Amino acid sequence: MQTTNALFKVLSMASSPFLIAAMALAEEPVYPVKVSPNGRYFVDQKGKPVFWLGTTQWQLFREYSLEDARLIIQSSKDKGFAFIQVMLTGVGDGTKPNVHGEKPWTNGDPLTPNEAYFQNVDAVLQVAREKNMTISMTMFHQRYRNAVTREKARAWAKWLASRYKDVPNIVWSMTPQAKPEFIPILQELAAGLHEGDGGSHLITFKPDPAPYSSSFLHDESWLSFNSMQTWKSVELIYPMVTKDYNLKPVKPVLIDRKSTR
């Protein structure tokens, strides 16, 4: 009971104005973020612990002008967030245009990326970098699977990671279904990301729908840390975190999405 109470005390502190004020006064982390030597938590490039407090702005690259994106990033920073979850090509099947009318891929093919779309992504990432905010970038969603097939996955991921290999404020994320048939495409995507950036960014994934990544995949060496979502089922947090904490090999576990409503 003491352990459970302590966990919920830590979680409740995440919304505390005192914690947010303390974080604002703390020294800014030096990105890219990495996993601690003992595999339990995140650290910056100086080895200092990094507290992952994140918010979700799925449409940041697609549905907002650069100035609006700047306001969203600044507002997130002011509220104490350090990470922002974003879908690279937005909600849906990944083929919709951004506010400037630019689609991410020519003819819906990820092997022919549209430079104009990604120039806007470049600009938003630069704003986030200036604010020292890390983007957890969902570069694959199971709804994209008609375009991002297993045959195209590695080349697409390599191109993307090569483009952003020197951008420190990125964590790669993927959202498959928690089914064995998605494992091959995840492996191809991860291989492409490593080929593109040399492994300089962390990689995770969060199944949709499913509560946590370790439910069907944990041992892969490319999986930097586990992610989970509990939605409004707060009572699931303790048992799910405990389960992942006790897994081998040791990896950090992130509550990727939750709601207290």
C-alpha positions as a printed Julia matrix, in Angstrom:
261×3 Matrix{Float64}:
   0.0     0.0     0.0
   2.84    2.38    0.78
   4.33    1.78   -2.68
   0.97    2.41   -4.37
   0.39    5.61   -2.43
   3.9     6.79   -3.18
   3.39    6.2    -6.9
   0.17    8.19   -7.01
   1.81   10.93   -4.98
   4.54   11.21   -7.62
   1.98   11.2   -10.43
  -0.1    13.89   -8.79
   2.99   16.06   -8.43
   3.19   16.26  -12.22
   0.37   18.83  -12.18
   1.65   20.69   -9.15
   2.43   24.39   -9.74
   5.35   24.05   -7.34
   6.89   21.29   -9.46
   6.34   23.28  -12.65
   7.96   26.34  -11.06
  10.91   24.27   -9.92
  11.3    22.78  -13.39
  11.3    26.24  -14.93
  14.17   27.26  -12.65
  16.14   24.07  -13.23
  18.95   23.89  -15.75
  17.67   23.04  -19.22
  18.5    19.5   -20.36
  20.91   18.95  -23.22
  19.24   16.81  -25.88
  18.97   14.29  -27.44
  17.53   12.4   -24.5
  18.91    8.91  -23.87
  18.38    5.99  -21.48
  20.26    5.93  -18.18
  23.07    3.37  -17.73
  20.87    1.22  -15.47
  18.03    1.27  -18.02
  15.48    2.72  -15.62
  14.97    6.34  -16.65
  15.91    9.1   -19.11
  18.98   11.32  -18.98
  20.32   14.14  -21.11
  23.7    14.28  -22.82
  25.34   15.32  -19.53
  23.88   12.31  -17.75
  21.39   14.38  -15.77
  17.94   12.83  -15.19
  15.16   14.08  -17.47
  11.55   14.08  -16.28
   9.27   13.24  -19.2
   6.25   15.5   -18.8
   4.49   15.59  -22.13
   1.44   16.94  -23.89
  -0.29   15.88  -27.1
  -0.61   18.03  -30.22
  -1.19   15.42  -32.9
  -1.83   17.96  -35.68
   1.02   20.38  -34.95
   2.73   19.81  -38.31
  -0.41   19.74  -40.43
  -3.25   21.86  -39.1
  -1.48   25.02  -37.94
   0.49   27.86  -39.45
   4.04   28.32  -38.22
   2.99   31.22  -36.02
   0.17   29.2   -34.46
   2.57   26.3   -33.93
   4.96   28.71  -32.23
   2.21   29.83  -29.84
   1.29   26.21  -29.05
   4.9    25.28  -28.34
   5.43   28.34  -26.16
   2.22   27.68  -24.25
   3.3    24.08  -23.66
   6.68   25.28  -22.44
   5.07   27.81  -20.1
   2.95   25.08  -18.55
   6.04   23.04  -17.69
   5.89   20.46  -20.47
   9.16   19.24  -21.95
   7.82   16.84  -24.61
   5.11   17.15  -27.27
   3.57   14.16  -29.05
   2.93   14.87  -32.74
   1.83   12.76  -35.7
   4.23   13.53  -38.54
   1.58   13.4   -41.26
  -1.4    14.06  -39.0
  -4.48   12.14  -37.95
  -6.03    9.81  -40.51
  -4.36    7.85  -43.27
  -1.37   10.19  -43.54
  -2.21   11.59  -46.97
  -4.1    14.79  -46.1
  -2.62   18.22  -46.95
  -1.39   20.75  -44.4
  -2.79   24.28  -44.02
  -0.7    25.35  -47.02
  -2.24   22.68  -49.23
   0.89   20.53  -49.25
   0.59   16.76  -48.87
   3.4    14.81  -47.21
   3.9    12.42  -50.12
   3.55   12.8   -53.87
   0.78   10.52  -55.12
   0.44    9.1   -51.6
   3.8     7.32  -51.89
   6.16    7.68  -48.88
   9.12    7.02  -51.2
   8.38   10.31  -52.96
   8.18   12.82  -50.06
   6.96   16.34  -50.8
   9.77   18.77  -49.97
   7.35   21.64  -49.33
   5.52   19.67  -46.64
   8.72   18.75  -44.88
  10.11   22.26  -45.03
   7.2    23.23  -42.79
   8.05   20.3   -40.48
  11.64   21.59  -40.44
  10.46   25.03  -39.37
   8.24   23.72  -36.56
  11.04   21.48  -35.29
  13.36   24.48  -35.24
  10.89   26.45  -33.12
  10.65   23.53  -30.7
  14.45   23.32  -30.62
  14.72   27.02  -29.79
  12.37   26.39  -26.84
  14.29   23.21  -25.89
  11.15   21.13  -26.35
  11.46   17.55  -27.6
   9.03   16.24  -30.21
   7.91   12.64  -29.8
   7.26   12.09  -33.49
   4.81    9.4   -34.56
   6.3     8.56  -37.96
   4.04    5.52  -38.47
   0.45    4.85  -37.45
  -1.49    1.71  -38.23
  -3.87    3.91  -40.24
  -0.95    4.72  -42.58
  -0.43    1.07  -43.49
  -1.96    1.35  -46.96
   0.79    3.81  -47.87
   3.62    2.74  -45.55
   3.82   -0.93  -46.39
   6.41   -3.42  -45.19
   8.13   -3.17  -48.58
   8.47    0.61  -48.32
   8.92    0.96  -44.56
  12.72    0.76  -44.31
  13.41    3.19  -47.16
  10.83    5.66  -45.84
  12.23    5.53  -42.32
  15.82    5.85  -43.54
  14.99    8.93  -45.59
  13.21   10.53  -42.64
  15.93    9.75  -40.1
  18.66   10.92  -42.49
  16.9    14.25  -42.88
  16.69   14.78  -39.11
  19.79   12.94  -37.91
  21.32   16.16  -36.57
  18.15   17.46  -34.91
  18.57   16.66  -31.21
  15.01   17.25  -30.0
  13.33   14.19  -31.52
  12.18   10.82  -30.2
  10.84    8.38  -32.8
   7.48    6.78  -32.07
   5.23    4.33  -33.89
   1.61    3.28  -33.4
   0.8    -0.21  -34.68
  -1.95   -2.55  -33.66
  -0.87   -5.01  -30.97
  -0.88   -7.93  -33.37
   1.99  -10.19  -34.46
   1.48   -9.26  -38.12
   2.72   -5.73  -37.34
   6.07   -6.92  -35.98
   7.76   -7.2   -39.43
   6.89   -3.63  -40.41
   8.02   -2.32  -37.02
  11.33   -4.12  -37.51
  11.73   -2.62  -40.98
  10.91    0.87  -39.73
  13.34    0.57  -36.83
  16.09   -0.71  -39.13
  15.54    2.24  -41.46
  15.63    4.73  -38.59
  18.94    3.32  -37.35
  20.39    3.35  -40.86
  19.31    6.97  -41.28
  20.46    8.53  -38.01
  22.95    5.99  -36.7
  20.86    5.34  -33.62
  21.14    8.89  -32.31
  17.44    9.07  -31.32
  15.39    6.86  -29.02
  12.65    4.66  -30.53
   9.4     3.55  -28.92
   5.92    2.56  -29.94
   2.43    2.63  -28.45
  -0.11    0.12  -29.76
  -3.52    1.39  -30.8
  -5.75   -0.13  -29.64
  -3.9    -1.86  -26.8
  -2.69   -0.74  -23.39
   1.07   -1.19  -23.66
   3.94   -2.04  -26.01
   5.27   -4.88  -23.87
   1.96   -6.7   -24.35
   3.39   -8.3   -27.48
   6.9    -6.91  -28.04
   9.65   -6.12  -25.53
  12.89   -7.96  -26.32
  13.72   -6.16  -29.56
  17.06   -4.36  -29.16
  15.85   -1.32  -31.12
  12.99   -0.68  -28.65
  14.53    1.93  -26.36
  11.64    2.03  -23.88
   8.09    0.81  -23.42
   5.04    3.04  -23.72
   1.51    2.5   -22.44
  -1.86    4.2   -22.37
  -4.49    3.83  -19.66
  -7.0     6.49  -20.72
  -9.37    7.1   -17.8
  -8.54    3.81  -16.07
  -6.19    5.29  -13.49
  -6.34    2.09  -11.47
  -4.36    0.35  -14.24
  -1.3     2.56  -13.87
   0.29    0.84  -10.89
  -0.08   -2.79  -12.05
   0.97   -1.96  -15.62
   4.04    0.03  -14.58
   4.96   -2.68  -12.07
   4.7    -5.37  -14.74
   6.96   -3.48  -17.16
   9.37   -2.55  -14.37
  10.0    -6.23  -13.65
  10.6    -7.25  -17.26
  14.02   -8.26  -18.62
  15.9    -6.7   -20.31
  15.38   -3.62  -18.17
  13.87   -0.66  -20.03
  12.19    2.58  -18.97
   8.41    2.64  -19.15
   6.41    5.71  -20.1
   2.74    6.43  -19.43
   2.19    7.77  -22.91
  -1.45    8.76  -22.62
  -3.8     8.87  -19.67
  -6.78   10.8   -18.41
  -7.95   11.4   -14.87
 -11.52   12.01  -16.02
